[in-house]
Amino acid sequence: MLQAATYQIYPIGDQAITLDYGGFMSDRVNQQIMQLFHALKEWQIDGILDIIPAYHSISIVYELKKIKKQIGNQSAYNYLEKQLRHAAANLLEQRVETGREMVIPVCYDLSLAPDLAELAAMHKMSIDEVIDVHCAVKYRVYMIGFLPGFAYMGKVADSIATERKSTPRLKVPAGSVGIAGNQTGIYPFESPGGWQLIAQTPVSLFDAEKEPPTYLQPGDIVSFKPIGLEEFHDLKNNKI
């Protein structure tokens, strides 16, 4: 059962509202956010365009005219704030839902991991020790952002937590697995990026033809399975 937590509600522009529990990366708070997300998805309110969960907040994007059409003279913001408070108050009565357990193959070969050797030296560890530590944790997907399908996961063990690079790369290959602070994540597309790149996965993280299009979802629990370079290329060529 979830425990009650304090929160703030505030507008984002004139057609979005956010409920924020504040704080920092926390499994308990993020679990509460995901419970609220599932509850809000059951709303039968015409005009809700999107519901966006994040680390410790959830935002609702709405179409003002459609909301006003249903509620008359009252403020759309005040109406949605009241609905959000009601949903948050009822969280304690809801069953706690657990995310999917996902195992993602990753290759730590140095040809695919340009920052792995430097990161290991920085922490006075061997490359194999860094790999073992990175694979030993089950990571929670806290949110999807930055790029479609980019999953922010945590927490990385303190022994390998590393700040972003001071100068981001202009091109990070799709599938690159990186560390930024105590987070780990996977780039779904080639893009600029400043995370420390320590591995690469052959798994496709985004497919617009699928529903949902993102391979990982907030609340999922992810384990990394190390694979060799030959297996990486075999799986990548088969487009898993």
C-alpha positions as CSV (number, residue, x, y, z in Angstrom):
1,M,0.0,0.0,0.0
2,L,1.2,3.5,-0.8
3,Q,1.8,6.1,1.9
4,A,0.4,9.6,1.7
5,A,2.8,12.2,0.4
6,T,2.6,16.0,0.2
7,Y,2.4,17.6,-3.2
8,Q,1.9,20.9,-5.1
9,I,-0.3,21.6,-8.0
10,Y,0.4,24.4,-10.5
11,P,-0.3,25.4,-14.1
12,I,2.1,25.0,-17.0
13,G,0.9,27.6,-19.5
14,D,-2.8,28.0,-20.0
15,Q,-3.7,24.4,-21.0
16,A,-1.7,22.1,-18.8
17,I,-1.6,21.3,-15.1
18,T,1.0,19.5,-13.0
19,L,0.9,17.7,-9.7
20,D,4.4,17.5,-8.2
21,Y,5.5,15.5,-5.1
22,G,8.9,17.3,-5.2
23,G,12.1,15.8,-3.9
24,F,14.4,13.7,-6.0
25,M,14.7,10.2,-7.6
26,S,12.7,7.9,-5.3
27,D,11.1,4.5,-6.1
28,R,8.3,5.2,-3.6
29,V,7.4,8.6,-5.1
30,N,7.7,7.3,-8.6
31,Q,5.5,4.4,-7.8
32,Q,2.9,6.8,-6.5
33,I,3.2,8.8,-9.7
34,M,2.6,5.6,-11.7
35,Q,-0.5,4.7,-9.6
36,L,-1.8,8.2,-10.3
37,F,-1.1,7.8,-14.0
38,H,-3.1,4.6,-14.2
39,A,-5.9,6.2,-12.3
40,L,-6.1,9.2,-14.5
41,K,-6.1,7.1,-17.6
42,E,-9.5,5.9,-16.5
43,W,-10.9,9.4,-16.6
44,Q,-13.8,9.9,-18.9
45,I,-13.1,13.5,-19.5
46,D,-13.3,14.8,-23.1
47,G,-10.5,17.2,-23.8
48,I,-7.6,15.5,-22.0
49,L,-4.9,15.4,-24.7
50,D,-2.1,13.8,-22.8
51,I,-1.1,12.5,-19.3
52,I,2.7,12.7,-18.8
53,P,4.4,10.9,-15.8
54,A,7.9,12.0,-14.7
55,Y,10.2,11.3,-11.8
56,H,8.1,12.9,-9.1
57,S,5.4,14.8,-11.1
58,I,2.6,14.1,-13.5
59,S,1.2,16.6,-16.0
60,I,-2.1,16.8,-17.8
61,V,-2.3,18.6,-21.1
62,Y,-5.9,19.6,-22.0
63,E,-7.9,21.4,-24.7
64,L,-9.4,24.4,-22.9
65,K,-12.5,24.8,-25.1
66,K,-13.6,21.1,-24.7
67,I,-13.1,21.2,-20.9
68,K,-15.1,24.5,-20.6
69,K,-17.9,23.0,-22.7
70,Q,-18.4,20.3,-20.1
71,I,-18.1,22.4,-16.9
72,G,-19.8,25.6,-17.7
73,N,-18.7,28.8,-16.0
74,Q,-16.2,27.4,-13.6
75,S,-12.4,27.6,-14.3
76,A,-11.0,24.7,-16.3
77,Y,-7.9,24.8,-14.1
78,N,-9.8,24.8,-10.9
79,Y,-11.9,21.9,-12.1
80,L,-8.9,19.8,-13.0
81,E,-7.1,20.7,-9.8
82,K,-10.1,19.4,-7.9
83,Q,-10.1,16.2,-9.9
84,L,-6.4,15.7,-9.4
85,R,-6.7,16.2,-5.6
86,H,-9.5,13.7,-5.5
87,A,-7.4,11.2,-7.5
88,A,-4.4,11.7,-5.3
89,A,-6.5,11.3,-2.1
90,N,-7.8,7.9,-3.4
91,L,-4.4,6.5,-4.2
92,L,-4.2,4.7,-0.8
93,E,-7.2,2.6,-1.7
94,Q,-5.9,1.4,-5.0
95,R,-3.9,-1.8,-5.6
96,V,-0.3,-1.2,-6.2
97,E,0.6,-2.2,-9.8
98,T,4.1,-3.5,-10.6
99,G,5.9,-2.8,-13.9
100,R,7.1,-5.4,-16.4
101,E,10.4,-7.2,-15.8
102,M,12.5,-6.5,-18.9
103,V,15.9,-8.0,-19.7
104,I,17.9,-6.1,-22.3
105,P,21.0,-7.5,-24.0
106,V,24.0,-5.1,-24.1
107,C,27.5,-5.3,-25.4
108,Y,30.3,-3.7,-23.5
109,D,33.0,-4.2,-26.2
110,L,35.2,-1.2,-26.3
111,S,34.4,-0.6,-30.0
112,L,30.8,0.2,-28.9
113,A,31.7,1.8,-25.5
114,P,33.9,4.8,-26.1
115,D,33.8,6.0,-22.4
116,L,34.0,2.7,-20.6
117,A,37.8,2.5,-20.2
118,E,38.1,6.1,-19.0
119,L,35.1,5.7,-16.6
120,A,36.7,2.6,-15.1
121,A,40.0,4.4,-14.7
122,M,38.2,7.4,-13.1
123,H,36.7,5.1,-10.5
124,K,39.9,3.0,-10.0
125,M,38.1,-0.1,-11.2
126,S,38.7,-2.6,-13.9
127,I,36.5,-2.7,-17.0
128,D,35.1,-6.0,-15.9
129,E,34.3,-4.6,-12.5
130,V,32.3,-1.7,-14.0
131,I,30.4,-4.2,-16.2
132,D,29.6,-6.4,-13.2
133,V,28.4,-3.4,-11.2
134,H,26.3,-2.0,-14.0
135,C,24.6,-5.4,-14.6
136,A,24.1,-6.2,-10.9
137,V,21.3,-3.7,-10.5
138,K,17.6,-3.9,-11.5
139,Y,16.8,-0.4,-12.8
140,R,13.4,1.3,-12.5
141,V,12.2,3.2,-15.6
142,Y,11.3,6.6,-14.0
143,M,10.2,8.4,-17.1
144,I,10.4,8.6,-20.9
145,G,11.8,11.8,-22.3
146,F,14.5,13.8,-24.3
147,L,13.8,11.6,-27.3
148,P,10.8,9.2,-28.0
149,G,11.7,6.0,-26.3
150,F,14.6,7.4,-24.2
151,A,14.1,5.7,-20.8
152,Y,15.6,7.4,-17.7
153,M,16.5,4.6,-15.3
154,G,18.0,4.4,-11.9
155,K,19.7,4.1,-9.6
156,V,23.2,3.5,-10.7
157,A,25.5,2.3,-8.0
158,D,27.5,5.1,-6.3
159,S,30.7,3.3,-7.3
160,I,30.2,3.9,-11.0
161,A,27.9,7.0,-10.9
162,T,29.6,9.6,-13.2
163,E,28.6,13.1,-14.3
164,R,27.8,13.9,-17.9
165,K,30.6,14.8,-20.3
166,S,31.7,18.4,-20.2
167,T,31.4,18.6,-24.0
168,P,28.5,16.6,-25.5
169,R,29.1,14.5,-28.6
170,L,27.4,15.7,-31.8
171,K,26.5,12.1,-32.7
172,V,25.7,9.3,-30.3
173,P,24.8,6.0,-32.1
174,A,21.3,4.5,-31.6
175,G,21.3,1.9,-28.9
176,S,24.1,3.5,-26.9
177,V,23.9,2.8,-23.2
178,G,25.0,5.7,-21.0
179,I,25.5,6.9,-17.5
180,A,24.7,10.4,-16.3
181,G,25.0,10.9,-12.5
182,N,23.1,8.1,-10.8
183,Q,21.0,7.5,-13.9
184,T,21.5,5.1,-16.8
185,G,19.7,5.3,-20.2
186,I,19.6,4.1,-23.8
187,Y,19.6,6.4,-26.8
188,P,16.8,5.2,-29.1
189,F,18.1,7.2,-32.1
190,E,21.4,8.7,-33.3
191,S,21.5,12.1,-31.7
192,P,23.7,14.6,-29.8
193,G,24.3,13.6,-26.2
194,G,26.5,14.0,-23.2
195,W,26.1,10.8,-21.3
196,Q,29.1,8.6,-20.6
197,L,28.8,5.8,-23.1
198,I,29.7,2.3,-21.7
199,A,27.8,-0.2,-23.9
200,Q,25.3,-0.6,-26.8
201,T,22.2,-2.7,-27.2
202,P,20.9,-4.2,-30.5
203,V,17.3,-3.7,-29.2
204,S,15.2,-1.1,-31.0
205,L,13.7,1.3,-28.4
206,F,11.1,2.9,-30.6
207,D,8.9,1.7,-33.4
208,A,6.2,4.1,-34.7
209,E,4.3,1.1,-36.2
210,K,3.8,-0.6,-32.8
211,E,1.4,0.2,-30.0
212,P,2.8,1.4,-27.8
213,P,5.7,2.6,-29.9
214,T,8.2,2.8,-27.0
215,Y,9.9,-0.5,-26.0
216,L,10.1,0.5,-22.4
217,Q,7.4,2.1,-20.3
218,P,7.5,4.1,-17.0
219,G,7.4,1.7,-14.1
220,D,9.2,-1.1,-15.9
221,I,12.1,-2.9,-14.1
222,V,15.1,-3.4,-16.4
223,S,18.1,-5.8,-16.1
224,F,21.1,-5.7,-18.4
225,K,22.4,-8.9,-19.8
226,P,26.0,-8.7,-21.2
227,I,26.6,-10.2,-24.6
228,G,29.6,-10.6,-26.9
229,L,30.3,-8.5,-30.0
230,E,29.4,-11.4,-32.4
231,E,26.0,-11.9,-30.7
232,F,25.4,-8.2,-30.7
233,H,25.8,-8.0,-34.5
234,D,23.7,-11.1,-35.0
235,L,20.9,-9.7,-33.0
236,K,21.2,-6.2,-34.6
237,N,21.1,-7.7,-38.1
238,N,17.9,-9.6,-37.1
239,K,16.4,-6.2,-35.9
240,I,15.1,-7.4,-32.5
